[in-house]
Amino acid sequence: MTTDFINITLADDDEDDRLFFTDAFSELKINTKVSTFNDGVELMDYLNDANSILPNVLFLDLNMPRKNGVECLLEIKKNNRFKDIAIAIYSTSSSEEHIEETFVNGANIYIKKPNDFNTLKKILSDVVTINWQYHTSGLNKDNFLLRM
């Protein structure tokens, strides 16, 4: 199915972070449809629904109740239906352990949540305009962590 917008999904338990994220996209000059979920269980229920429109890019917070970002990542990577979803880890953590774990488990990019709204807009714009087919063909740890 071809659409004229980029379908974006965010799973994050922090209400302020979800609002910050959706506000940033509303200010960008990129045609997007943004959906948000409060935790990994809600996200996976949505993704596993056969009638759901799958996101082009999924932003996953790591620290969520009920099902965390790594658990979602592992579940998504096991299901061939989700193979075309680009997965951006979107976390306050910049620990090498988290970066390594998500890289090894198949995430496409790791983003440390910025504290500044303009930086967030720049990051989101960069992430949704990446040519994912090219970006993931030569995926290595140097281009995995998005540094701003």
C-alpha positions in Angstrom: 0.0 0.0 0.0 1.4 3.4 -1.0 0.6 6.5 0.9 1.5 10.1 0.5 2.7 10.4 4.1 5.2 8.8 6.4 3.6 6.7 9.1 5.4 7.3 12.4 4.7 5.4 15.7 6.1 6.2 19.1 5.9 3.9 22.2 6.8 5.9 25.3 5.3 5.8 28.8 6.2 9.5 29.5 3.2 11.7 28.6 5.4 14.8 28.3 7.8 13.0 25.9 4.9 11.9 23.7 3.5 15.5 23.6 7.0 16.9 22.8 7.4 14.3 20.0 4.0 15.0 18.4 4.4 18.8 18.7 7.8 18.5 16.9 6.3 16.6 14.0 3.4 19.0 13.7 6.0 21.8 13.2 8.0 20.0 10.6 7.3 20.4 6.9 7.1 16.7 6.4 3.8 14.9 5.7 3.5 12.5 8.6 0.9 10.6 10.5 2.0 10.1 14.1 0.5 7.5 16.4 1.6 7.1 20.1 1.3 4.3 22.6 1.8 4.4 26.4 3.7 1.2 26.6 5.0 -1.9 24.8 1.9 -4.0 25.4 -0.3 -1.3 23.7 2.2 -1.1 20.9 2.4 -4.8 20.3 -1.4 -5.2 20.5 -1.7 -2.6 17.8 1.1 -4.0 15.6 -0.3 -7.6 15.9 -3.8 -6.5 14.8 -4.1 -7.6 11.1 -6.1 -4.4 10.3 -3.3 -2.1 11.6 -1.4 0.2 9.2 2.2 -0.6 10.0 4.5 2.3 10.7 7.4 3.2 8.3 9.4 4.3 11.3 8.9 3.1 14.9 10.4 5.0 17.8 10.8 2.8 20.9 11.5 4.0 24.4 13.6 1.5 26.3 12.2 2.0 29.8 8.5 1.3 29.7 6.2 -0.6 32.2 4.6 -3.9 31.3 6.8 -4.5 28.2 10.0 -2.5 27.6 11.6 -1.4 24.4 14.0 -4.3 24.1 11.2 -6.9 24.6 9.2 -5.1 21.8 12.3 -5.0 19.6 12.9 -8.8 20.0 9.2 -9.6 19.3 9.1 -7.3 16.2 12.3 -8.9 14.8 10.9 -12.4 15.2 7.9 -11.5 13.0 8.4 -11.4 9.2 5.3 -9.1 8.8 7.3 -6.3 10.5 10.5 -6.7 8.4 10.0 -3.3 6.6 9.6 -1.2 9.8 12.7 0.9 10.5 13.2 0.9 14.3 14.7 3.9 16.1 15.5 3.4 19.8 14.5 6.7 21.5 15.8 6.8 25.0 17.2 9.0 27.8 19.8 6.4 28.3 23.2 6.7 26.5 24.7 3.6 28.2 27.0 1.6 26.0 25.2 -1.6 27.2 21.8 -0.3 25.9 23.3 0.8 22.6 25.1 -2.5 22.1 22.1 -4.6 23.1 19.7 -2.8 20.7 22.2 -2.8 17.9 22.8 -6.5 18.2 19.1 -7.2 18.4 18.4 -5.4 15.1 17.3 -1.8 15.8 18.2 0.6 12.9 19.3 3.6 14.8 19.8 4.8 18.4 18.7 8.3 19.5 19.3 9.9 22.9 16.3 12.0 23.7 17.3 15.7 23.4 16.3 18.2 26.0 15.9 21.0 23.5 12.8 21.3 21.2 14.7 22.6 18.1 17.2 19.8 18.5 14.4 17.3 18.6 12.9 18.7 15.4 16.2 18.4 13.7 16.7 14.8 14.8 13.2 13.8 13.8 13.5 15.4 10.4 16.9 13.7 9.8 15.5 10.3 10.9 12.4 10.3 8.8 14.2 11.5 5.7 16.9 8.8 5.9 17.0 6.5 2.9 16.5 3.4 5.1 17.3 0.9 2.4 20.7 2.5 2.0 21.3 3.2 5.7 20.6 -0.4 6.8 22.6 -2.0 4.0 25.9 -0.9 5.5 24.8 -0.8 9.1 27.6 -0.6 11.6 27.9 0.7 15.1 29.4 4.0 13.8 26.2 5.0 11.9 23.9 3.3 14.5 24.1 6.0 17.2 22.8 9.3 16.0 24.9 12.1 17.5 23.8 15.7 17.5 
